[in-house]
Amino acid sequence: MPRPRQISKVQIPPRVRGFIPVGYYKDQSEPVQLNIEEYEAIRLLDYEGLSQVEASHLMQISRPTLTRIYERARKKIATALTEAHQIVIEGGNAIFNGSWFECERCNCKFNNPNELPVQSCPVCESFNLHHLED
């Protein structure tokens, strides 16, 4: 029986839920699912320019585990770009740094670093909030 997957720590949640190809393509095939920890690996290594050691420390996983996550993410993104698949960012085995919420009215994402009770969205003051760790 395989070992259970290690939980990765994510600094901030993705700003979007995915991407859709634009232009002519032959069929509406199954979307490519990019896990949240794969998104975080791409963000830390490619966008932030961190080394694998630095990124693995932030995600609280081993460097070889980060390398495997990163390779899976690159393969999925390459497949989506080459074959015109939609990319959906969801799921995975990750926890967020602090408590993160999303407003269902304005889609604002914000965290709660002080762990104080969150009553409303800081942008639109809506009470319709979704806890992102759920």
Secondary structure, 3 states (H helix, E strand, C coil): CCCCCCCEEECCCCCCCEECCCCCCCCCCCCEEECHHHHHHHHHHHHCCCCHHHHHHHHCCCHHHHHHHHHHHHHHHHHHHHHCCCEEECCCCEEECCEEEEECCCCCEEEECCCCCCCCCCCCCCCCEEECCC
